[in-house]
Amino acid sequence: MKSVHGVMALACGLAASSACAQSSVQIYGLVDSGLAHITNADAAGNSVTKVPSLTSSLPSRIGFRGTEDLGNGLQAFFVLENGLSLDNGTAGQGGRLFGRAAHVGLKGAWGTLTVGRQVNMTFMSSIKSDVMGPHLFSISSIDLYIPNARSDNAIGYMGNFNGFTVGATYSVGRDASSAGGPAATNCPGEVPGNSKACRQYTALVGYESKGWGLNATYDRMNGNTGAGGGLTSSDNTDIRTTVNGYLMLGATKIGAGAMDREINAAAGRTESVLYYLGASRPFGAFTLDAQVAKRNAKNSDDDVTLYVARLSYALSKRTAIHASVGRMDNDGASAVALDAGGTVAPGVSQNGVLLGVRHSF
């Protein structure tokens, strides 16, 4: 993380403002890439070796963060964050310039208020309980919305009061990109005469401490004409309800959660439940993470089970190398790829290995 002191010093010198002396702008980021080998990557059972585009151990990004002290404990701030695909250098999140975040806000003892494109409460709910995070092999592969749980055209609030956390977002047009995929579902909303078109609201309530934490969330999104995921009417909905928690046993973290998903789309109603359980243990410069997850499809045999483990070694505070192994078992007609955004034939299992390097700044 690097402060742009020169620019701010020049601005303050020209403006001769005491407020400038209490302002800062920072450039920060993370670059993470590697090489993955995945079995059964097509219907013929062929393997593939690739440089992942969506994520490695963590998604790559570059961002700009600015704050200004307004006095009496009040701060103004902004965040502009761009997602990067290191395999070819393109922007992530449906090709948006600042697809990971683009918002402005106010922060005080009462909490944080934000306006713009931002992560919503589904994203926030599993940050501390999902030990793998948005890894190439993770629950993100089972539900690609999880690492893409962001809302365009949104207003958000988050507050923490003696460990109790409450938060919510409300979007009048949840996804303005038409590039396709879970990060760009062509639902810009803001339609005159149709207040439900592409609306989304999410909410979180929980408790966090150093030793343990627990939260619950609710996420409801509406569709509209032309939207992806089968939500082609403003009456169509995709609803996720989650419970997530973590427990510290010395240096070891145990994290678990469950997500119920109900889709009322043009093709009909479907429901599933995703469970995950993981553990993370640092020892010296090494960190070992492991997780098992299972999605049960209701009224169907199309279940899927994930097993993954990762070993990281910190070369410094900002640089690490990592190695991961994973397996995805598909039952029935399920066709969930082990690697997020990958391919697999229905009912076929996949194994994979990932070797990579990560650097933050």
Order of alpha helices (4+ residues) and beta strands (2+ residues): beta-alpha-beta-beta-beta-beta-beta-beta-alpha-alpha-beta-beta-beta-beta-beta-beta-beta-beta-beta-beta-beta
